[in-house]
Amino acid sequence: MDIIGHWLDLINADGWIPREQILGAEALSKVPEEFVLQYPSNGNPPTLFLALRDLASGIHAHQFSDEEAEKISTFLKRAYVRLNSWFQWFNSTQSGKYEGTFFWHGRDNMTTRELNPKTLTSGLDDYPRASHPNDEERHVDLRCWMLLATNCMRSIAGFLKMDSSLEKDYYKLSDQLSDFETLNKMHLDDKTGAYFDFGNHTEKVRLRWYEDREAMKRELLRETLEAPQLQLVPHVGYVSLFPFMMGAIPPESWVLEKQLDLISNSSILWTDYGLRSLSRTSSMYMKRNTEHDAPYWRGAIWINMNYMILSGLHHYSHEDGPYKVRAGELYDELRSNLIRNIVGNYQETGFFWENYDQKNKGKGKGARSFTGWTSLVVLIMAESYPSLHR
């Protein structure tokens, strides 16, 4: 709570909280120049609501002692004004063109140097989105983050008996974002059962070298071979599973079966070391984004997303429905694969790694000594997952 409180103290007058704090010259020296400046028009995943939801749910479920519950309630009362301001900033500034839609801001719609303009604000950097960004975009992962945030605020407002009009607003928005038919209408591909972003997109793009003989140089630039059009963005990967992670799919729905198919298919996401970030069938799978940017969220195994997917499998393995047993079997197998690979890499190298190489027997790669989200392996071992599900 102390950590969350300090982050909330960074909020500005509009309700924006910065992505990170770069404190001192040493820290600054480790951050690439393009990431130093942060824009108060751009939001990042409101992950603090993961912890806040656990606190609120724990009180509802009487998981804390009276003394602990009193401390948590006092903290949430003090934090409520800031939390509401932060939420309202998200809901008003990151909303899309139509009610109930949201999109990550900060994408470069003028660049010719990227195969697919990065979405750094989402935290998934080069994960493929619409090829030609505009304000028609709808990002399914941000919609799911907003569902989590709304449900959390609704829960807090309810048990604290805060402003009744605000509580009604949260109930209304929660019901709107929980509507399964609306979610499917906006983001579901009926054929694959995958959830996709929507935007101005074409698959017919490539990077090619252009010669400038007068300047005696050449550049690797994007070439668009077909005009983009508004459509679902057909890349199966972590983003396709966000409604599953958040428990937004009814346990009896055929969509849940399709999601389990995507998870378990070795030609799509499944590996013996964890789930890869992007399907092998994607046109962007393991593709460089620029001359200097190797694929990042285009195939590698990331533990934070695998943890969230495990949370979804754990949830559905305890929900009555036709897919309960299968969800439990996949949960056990994925959990074992992740633990075995992370621990094996640690025993071999002495490090936790930023991500793991699905093409090289799960070998750790990227930043080492990465005890950020890779340390989630401890919670995976303990089978401790966020209470995301209503």
Secondary structure as UniProt FT lines:
FT   HELIX           2..8
FT   TURN            9..10
FT   TURN            13..14
FT   HELIX           24..29
FT   HELIX           33..35
FT   TURN            40..41
FT   HELIX           48..60
FT   TURN            61..62
FT   HELIX           66..93
FT   TURN            99..100
FT   HELIX           120..122
FT   TURN            125..126
FT   TURN            135..136
FT   HELIX           140..160
FT   HELIX           164..178
FT   HELIX           180..187
FT   STRAND          188..189
FT   TURN            190..193
FT   STRAND          194..195
FT   STRAND          198..201
FT   STRAND          205..212
FT   TURN            213..216
FT   STRAND          217..224
FT   STRAND          229..232
FT   HELIX           238..241
FT   HELIX           242..245
FT   TURN            246..247
FT   TURN            251..252
FT   HELIX           254..264
FT   TURN            266..269
FT   TURN            272..273
FT   TURN            280..281
FT   TURN            283..286
FT   HELIX           303..316
FT   TURN            317..318
FT   TURN            322..323
FT   HELIX           324..349
FT   STRAND          353..357
FT   TURN            358..362
FT   STRAND          363..368
FT   HELIX           373..376
FT   HELIX           377..382
//
